[in-house]
């Protein structure tokens, strides 16, 4: 059975409810669906893409003074730089995940087999001493 | 389970679901860039003051907008096919459970180590305890071990149903007269929810699936078989 609320409690509950709602809406979603905060490599790619877009577009304008074409170059630069950073970051992320998985498996094996004849370290030391 | 207002995928509880989330992020980034390009083209169309009536052909542009989408499709298809074949791998399951769909409940059979068969009905609202989830909790959960490959054989006794658990990346149709197989390996313990995913009558929304994943040591002690 719920206890009667203390004088301070309703405000604390309200504050925690508010923070709960805020936490649901805190994540930034570009165009309403790309969650930049929680998707690995998304924030990095979008930031570098924006930088590349500004550099390419502004640089083109400085050389040609053509506004519309510079905007096109800026948009193209954004897409290309974002894609390039995205693939590069995701490739490294995939490599990191593989390394993490290997390390996790090795730690598990070490815990399980330490001191037994299946200990990988014992096998490795035995083969190196031979 | 999903929290209120959740639109995205749930956190992964199996390696396949982790791969699916990675692929989803990859596809979503490509979709975002295409949408950005289309919005920019729309903006240009709406703001242009030029009326050009003398264009007769645009070979370069047509070549680009044929080859570029083909490349994009290849970039999406390759990881997709990789995951598709990954889901079809059968990696020597250590445990097999049969799941039979009925109107409107599930029957589970643990026949590997004994003849345990039980029904899993949704808990009606009047029977919910404080903390129970409305329309999700059931009277008898499916108890399974963590980090052990499990094979689910799914079928139905009457109409089409679908056995789905989003956090494991599973959705398999329960078809009368047919035995479908799916395998999974859960990576963390917990209670995971799913719902019937094929329209099957009046109470289609009221036949949930609840998996209780427990450490293998505890599972081997036999809590499942004390019903």
Interface residues (C-beta under 8 A of the other chain):
Chain A: X24 X30 X31 X33 X34 X35 X38 X39 X40 X42 X45 X75 X78 X79 X82 X83 X86 X90 X94
Chain B: X3 X4 X5 X7 X8 X22 X25 X26 X28 X29 X31 X32 X33 X35 X36 X37 X39 X40
